[in-house]
Structures are given as structure tokens and as C-alpha cells.
Amino acid sequence: MPPEDRRLTDLRADLHLHTTASDGCWPPERLIAEVQQTGIGLFAVTDHDSLGSLAHTADLVRGTGLRFLPGVEISTRLNGQVYHLLAYGVDPEDRELNALVQWNETQLLGASDAAVSLLANAGFPISLDEYAAYTWDRQRGGWKALNFLIDRGLCRDVHDYFGRLFAGDLAHPEARFHPLGEVIPVARRAGGTLVLAHPGAAFYNGLDNARLDELVSMGLQGLECFATYHDEETTRRFLDYCYSRDLLVTGGSDSHGGFAGRTLGRPPVYASSLRLGVLEEQLVT
């Protein structure tokens, strides 16, 4: 790509988007159409523990004028805490990375299956045989257990699922994700550049600089400073952290296409506010 074509500063960006390959509502075709309609010129697909949409999205992008950054949001653990690691620029055909995300996907499905069994054993009016045979339209977003429970009238949406059904005496079963120290080398060998997703999200239980320093010492290369989860003060804090340690700065909506209530292109981010570094060399155009 000629140097003059790599000027990104004026482009609107959203580097955290999901498709039907994980729990989003939009297949790649719809996602690209929505990206174009919103005026976004630089975007990434980062499905939860899935590489399934990356090759097709790259094929659809070529020649459109869009800049596409392939990625994946990998679930991992450190010291009992779950982290969501955005690995950008990965090779979707990498065998080791595919094995890792397939393990995670199996763990996530197993945990949600166990959640339905937990509810059934607690006396909720659901049939495990019905659940075993249940299918749903992937363009609704979410996952099998969630949609089954919505259709059976036991919860309204994903927020009700976690915030009411599994917020009291019934704890949602946990998935056994690989530790961060094992995930980072696999992602790096697959070409990944590693950024922590939404560091201000509540489920991180308050990330202080000491914990961030530990992640950086293990190979983290940047933070998603601009995120739906962050107010202005939180965004500034993470920007200051990144600039003080020469880390990458990214931003994205974490939109699932209508599922989970996060809107494509929000917060509004321009490439000029980001610090992409090597990510500029990993774009598909």
C-alpha cells in the first residue's frame, strides 16, 4: 500500500465489533453495510473466541476503500480474574490459535449449558430435553442458553440473565479459560498485537496501575482507552497510562449489532486520537 494511502487520521474508527460468528446480530455483509452507512472508514472484527468471520470480512472489504483490522477477543484468566484480550492482526488460519479459541468456545457453551441445568434443578419450569433440541436464529445475537431462557419467558435480555437470574443464590457456572501466560505467546505467534479490551469495565473490579503493569510485563501492548464503558475521566486516566509507558491506544464500541445495547460508532472515535503503531501495517484494504 503506497504511503499516501496509509493516512488514517481523518477516518472514523471502531476497532471492537462482533458478528454472528460469536454473539453478534450481524453477519459480515450486514456489518460492512452498517459501517459504511455510519461513516466509519477503519474497523475491526473482534468476535468472542471465534475467528469465523475474519476471512470472509477481509474478502468483502477489498476494493471498497475501507480499512479492516482482523482480530479476536480472547477470554483468559490471571490470578482468578477474567480478562478480555483483543488480539489484532492475527492469522485466522493459525492452527494453534484456532485450537485455543475453540477450547474457549467449548468452555463458554459448557458453562451456559450448565447454567440451564442449574435453573432446572432449582425448580424453574424448563425442560432439559427441550433445551437439547433448541435452535435459534443467530441474527438475534447472544447464545443458545440465553435465547432459550428468553423464549421460555424466564428473562428479558442479557442484562436480566446475569443481573437477576444469576445475581442471587444461583451463581453462573464459570468457564475454565487458559491462563494469560499461555494465551499471550499463542496470540503473538499467530501475528497478534495485544490490547486489553475496555479496561474500565466493571467486571475487572477496578484495574489499578499495579495490575496494568503486571499485564504489560507479560506482553500486553496497549489499551482500549475509548470505550462505551468509560466516562471522560476514565478515558483520560488510561490515555495517560498508555502515553507514559509508550503503549498503543485503541477504541471501539463493542457493538453486537443491537444485542447488548451498544451502538456502532459510539463513542465517536477518529484515527487521529488513536495510537496504532504496528496495527497500521496489519490493515486489509
VMD Tcl script that draws the C-alpha trace (Angstrom):
set ca {
  {0.00 0.00 0.00}
  {1.60 3.36 -1.02}
  {2.48 5.68 1.87}
  {-0.04 8.33 0.78}
  {-2.85 5.71 1.07}
  {-1.95 4.94 4.66}
  {-3.03 8.28 6.07}
  {-5.70 7.36 8.56}
  {-6.03 10.44 10.73}
  {-9.32 11.71 9.28}
  {-11.08 8.34 9.40}
  {-13.75 7.47 11.92}
  {-12.79 4.24 13.63}
  {-14.43 1.41 15.53}
  {-11.98 -1.32 16.46}
  {-14.25 -3.53 18.57}
  {-17.15 -5.15 16.70}
  {-18.88 -8.53 16.83}
  {-20.64 -10.65 14.22}
  {-22.79 -13.79 14.17}
  {-19.58 -15.80 14.45}
  {-19.86 -15.19 18.20}
  {-22.78 -13.40 19.85}
  {-23.44 -10.50 17.46}
  {-26.56 -9.98 15.34}
  {-24.90 -9.11 12.02}
  {-23.11 -11.35 9.53}
  {-20.12 -9.71 7.80}
  {-22.21 -8.39 4.89}
  {-24.58 -6.52 7.19}
  {-21.77 -5.31 9.43}
  {-19.89 -3.78 6.49}
  {-23.06 -2.09 5.24}
  {-23.66 -0.60 8.69}
  {-20.03 0.52 8.98}
  {-20.29 2.33 5.63}
  {-23.64 3.91 6.49}
  {-22.26 5.18 9.81}
  {-19.30 6.82 8.05}
  {-16.66 4.62 9.64}
  {-13.60 4.09 7.48}
  {-11.46 1.95 9.82}
  {-12.95 -1.01 11.65}
  {-12.11 -4.31 13.26}
  {-13.99 -7.54 13.83}
  {-13.15 -8.98 17.24}
  {-15.56 -11.82 17.90}
  {-15.53 -13.56 21.25}
  {-13.23 -16.57 20.95}
  {-14.02 -17.04 17.26}
  {-12.11 -16.45 14.03}
  {-15.06 -17.49 11.89}
  {-15.86 -14.14 10.22}
  {-12.36 -12.83 9.55}
  {-11.55 -14.36 6.15}
  {-14.99 -13.55 4.72}
  {-14.90 -9.99 6.03}
  {-11.46 -9.46 4.51}
  {-12.72 -10.72 1.13}
  {-15.71 -8.38 1.26}
  {-13.60 -5.33 2.22}
  {-11.06 -5.49 -0.58}
  {-11.61 -2.71 -3.07}
  {-14.25 -0.88 -1.02}
  {-11.94 1.82 0.35}
  {-12.47 0.59 3.92}
  {-9.59 -0.30 6.20}
  {-10.19 -3.58 8.04}
  {-8.23 -4.90 11.01}
  {-8.81 -8.61 11.69}
  {-8.90 -9.55 15.34}
  {-10.32 -11.77 18.05}
  {-11.40 -11.15 21.64}
  {-9.82 -13.92 23.70}
  {-11.05 -14.78 27.18}
  {-8.26 -15.55 29.63}
  {-7.50 -15.60 33.35}
  {-4.83 -14.27 35.67}
  {-4.92 -14.60 39.45}
  {-8.57 -15.66 39.31}
  {-9.62 -12.62 37.25}
  {-11.07 -12.95 33.74}
  {-9.58 -10.59 31.15}
  {-10.68 -9.94 27.56}
  {-7.66 -9.68 25.31}
  {-8.02 -8.13 21.85}
  {-5.53 -9.79 19.52}
  {-5.29 -7.73 16.31}
  {-3.71 -8.75 13.03}
  {-3.94 -12.47 13.72}
  {-3.77 -15.12 11.02}
  {-7.24 -16.75 11.06}
  {-5.71 -19.97 9.71}
  {-3.18 -20.35 12.52}
  {-3.69 -23.85 13.94}
  {-2.53 -23.11 17.46}
  {-4.73 -20.04 17.79}
  {-7.70 -21.92 16.35}
  {-7.24 -24.66 18.94}
  {-7.14 -22.06 21.71}
  {-10.31 -20.21 20.69}
  {-12.16 -23.48 20.02}
  {-11.31 -24.57 23.57}
  {-12.66 -21.28 24.90}
  {-15.81 -21.57 22.80}
  {-16.40 -25.06 24.16}
  {-15.89 -23.78 27.68}
  {-18.37 -20.93 27.18}
  {-21.01 -23.27 25.74}
  {-20.45 -25.76 28.54}
  {-20.87 -23.07 31.19}
  {-24.13 -21.84 29.68}
  {-25.45 -25.42 29.34}
  {-24.61 -25.94 33.00}
  {-26.46 -22.72 33.83}
  {-29.66 -24.09 32.29}
  {-29.25 -27.34 34.24}
  {-28.74 -25.32 37.41}
  {-32.01 -23.48 36.84}
  {-33.87 -26.70 36.06}
  {-32.57 -28.34 39.23}
  {-33.62 -25.27 41.20}
  {-37.22 -25.77 40.08}
  {-37.53 -23.36 37.18}
  {-40.13 -24.55 34.62}
  {-37.80 -25.68 31.85}
  {-37.18 -28.99 30.14}
  {-33.61 -30.10 29.52}
  {-34.85 -32.24 26.62}
  {-36.40 -29.14 25.03}
  {-33.15 -27.27 25.59}
  {-31.10 -30.03 23.96}
  {-33.27 -29.81 20.82}
  {-33.48 -26.00 20.80}
  {-32.16 -23.89 17.91}
  {-32.35 -20.15 17.32}
  {-31.69 -17.53 14.68}
  {-28.08 -16.39 15.13}
  {-29.06 -12.90 13.98}
  {-30.86 -12.43 17.31}
  {-27.42 -12.24 18.91}
  {-26.41 -13.89 22.15}
  {-26.04 -17.63 22.66}
  {-28.17 -20.75 22.95}
  {-28.92 -20.70 26.68}
  {-29.78 -17.01 26.74}
  {-32.17 -17.22 23.79}
  {-33.78 -20.38 25.16}
  {-34.48 -18.71 28.50}
  {-35.81 -15.58 26.77}
  {-38.16 -17.70 24.66}
  {-39.34 -19.54 27.77}
  {-40.11 -16.22 29.45}
  {-37.54 -16.58 32.23}
  {-35.54 -13.45 31.38}
  {-35.92 -10.41 29.14}
  {-32.40 -9.95 27.81}
  {-28.72 -10.45 28.59}
  {-28.81 -7.88 31.41}
  {-31.74 -9.65 33.07}
  {-29.99 -13.01 32.56}
  {-26.90 -12.01 34.55}
  {-28.45 -9.27 36.69}
  {-31.39 -11.25 38.08}
  {-31.29 -14.97 37.30}
  {-27.67 -15.34 38.36}
  {-27.23 -12.42 40.73}
  {-28.57 -14.04 43.92}
  {-28.15 -17.52 45.37}
  {-27.54 -19.10 41.96}
  {-24.05 -18.32 40.67}
  {-23.44 -18.70 36.95}
  {-21.01 -21.57 36.25}
  {-17.54 -20.40 35.27}
  {-15.65 -21.31 32.13}
  {-12.10 -22.66 32.53}
  {-10.11 -20.33 30.31}
  {-6.40 -20.72 29.73}
  {-4.12 -18.50 31.86}
  {-2.82 -15.26 30.39}
  {0.75 -16.53 30.44}
  {-0.24 -19.27 27.98}
  {-2.55 -17.17 25.80}
  {-0.19 -14.30 25.04}
  {2.54 -16.42 23.36}
  {-0.04 -18.26 21.24}
  {-1.59 -14.99 20.07}
  {1.81 -13.45 19.35}
  {2.93 -16.46 17.30}
  {-0.26 -16.05 15.25}
  {0.76 -12.48 14.42}
  {-1.35 -10.84 17.11}
  {-0.82 -7.40 18.60}
  {-2.35 -7.46 22.09}
  {-4.65 -4.81 23.56}
  {-6.76 -5.05 26.71}
  {-10.46 -4.59 25.92}
  {-12.48 -1.97 27.86}
  {-10.12 -1.72 30.88}
  {-12.70 0.31 32.81}
  {-15.39 -2.40 32.62}
  {-16.91 -3.22 36.00}
  {-16.12 -6.93 35.84}
  {-12.39 -6.13 36.05}
  {-13.08 -4.99 39.61}
  {-11.07 -1.79 39.39}
  {-7.84 -2.04 37.39}
  {-5.10 -0.07 39.15}
  {-1.71 0.72 37.65}
  {-0.04 -2.14 39.51}
  {-2.30 -4.68 37.82}
  {-1.87 -2.98 34.46}
  {1.91 -3.02 34.92}
  {1.75 -6.78 35.52}
  {-0.20 -7.28 32.30}
  {2.28 -5.13 30.37}
  {5.21 -7.06 31.82}
  {3.60 -10.24 30.43}
  {3.28 -8.83 26.91}
  {0.27 -6.53 26.75}
  {0.93 -3.83 24.10}
  {-1.93 -1.39 24.51}
  {-5.30 -0.44 26.00}
  {-8.71 0.21 24.52}
  {-8.93 3.68 26.04}
  {-12.04 4.83 24.17}
  {-14.95 2.59 25.11}
  {-18.65 2.68 25.90}
  {-17.75 1.66 29.45}
  {-15.62 4.75 30.11}
  {-16.51 8.27 31.18}
  {-14.21 11.16 30.27}
  {-12.14 10.84 33.44}
  {-11.62 7.10 32.94}
  {-10.63 7.61 29.31}
  {-8.09 10.25 30.31}
  {-6.61 8.03 33.00}
  {-5.99 5.18 30.57}
  {-4.65 7.55 27.90}
  {-2.17 8.96 30.40}
  {-1.13 5.45 31.34}
  {-0.54 4.45 27.71}
  {1.47 7.55 26.86}
  {3.58 7.24 29.99}
  {4.55 3.69 29.01}
  {4.66 4.02 25.21}
  {1.69 1.70 24.64}
  {-0.82 1.52 21.80}
  {-4.18 3.30 22.12}
  {-7.32 1.88 20.51}
  {-11.05 2.48 20.79}
  {-14.31 0.82 19.90}
  {-17.98 0.47 20.65}
  {-18.12 -3.26 21.49}
  {-21.26 -3.27 19.36}
  {-23.03 -6.56 18.82}
  {-25.42 -5.13 16.24}
  {-28.35 -4.41 18.51}
  {-27.68 -7.12 21.06}
  {-26.49 -5.88 24.49}
  {-27.40 -2.25 23.78}
  {-24.11 -0.85 22.49}
  {-24.21 1.26 19.34}
  {-21.84 1.04 16.39}
  {-19.53 4.05 16.32}
  {-20.17 5.09 19.94}
  {-18.21 6.65 21.42}
  {-17.21 8.57 18.27}
  {-13.50 7.94 17.66}
  {-11.17 9.20 14.94}
  {-7.93 7.54 14.00}
  {-6.12 10.78 14.89}
  {-6.99 10.12 18.56}
  {-5.55 6.61 18.46}
  {-2.03 5.31 18.67}
  {-1.98 2.38 16.28}
  {1.71 1.79 15.68}
  {2.26 -1.62 14.10}
  {-1.50 -2.04 13.63}
  {-1.32 0.24 10.59}
  {0.77 -2.44 8.89}
  {-1.83 -5.13 9.61}
  {-4.76 -3.49 7.81}
  {-6.66 -5.13 4.99}
  {-7.79 -2.73 2.24}
}
mol new
graphics top color blue
foreach p $ca { graphics top sphere $p radius 0.5 }
foreach p [lrange $ca 0 end-1] q [lrange $ca 1 end] { graphics top cylinder $p $q radius 0.2 }
display resetview
